[in-house]
């Protein structure tokens, strides 16, 4: 059984146990990745629709809803961040700053930063990350997949797993996660070789 079959089985198991929020969290994590096989993506959307039907949850949020969701559990924070991603974040500076500098779920914060970078918001924010306060300006950063360090690491991984496509897919997903967790910094080119070796070692061990 490969990674994708195992992931689908896990989500289906959670759905059967009515653990809808955890199942949805796993689905959203997978869909956030830039490299998702078409068949796997279709299965995820089918499961997501089933969860929505089972919970009858309306995710069209207004400003008050978003503010409340950002104070709730991890799943609600992820939903609120997804809603913010659809908006012009130049009009949402106050709520973004308040959330990023607070004690929210780090994964959701990093996805919000990725959205701010994509929209090239020229504003100095403060991020609370692992008890550290970090200032950053999204307009001065590159989207994670466009940073030189990311590109150099991706090239190395493509060369390493040229004849092992299933490993390459997983390597790309791991690289994206590493790049996301590096925010609000971009992966530097000097770190690309080390990171590629780290990802290769992890994958080789996982496939033993």
Secondary structure, DSSP 8 states (H G I E B T S, - for coil): --HHHHHHHHHHHHHHTT-HHHHHHHHHHHHHSS---HHHHHHHHHHHHHHHHHHT------HHHHHHHTTS-HHHHHHHHHHHHTS-GGG-HHHHHHHHTTT--HHHHHHHHHHHHHTT--SEEEEEETTEEEEEEGGGS--GGGSHHHHHHHHHHHHHTTT-HHHHHHHHHHHHHHHHHHTTS---GGGHHHHHHHHHHHHHHHT-
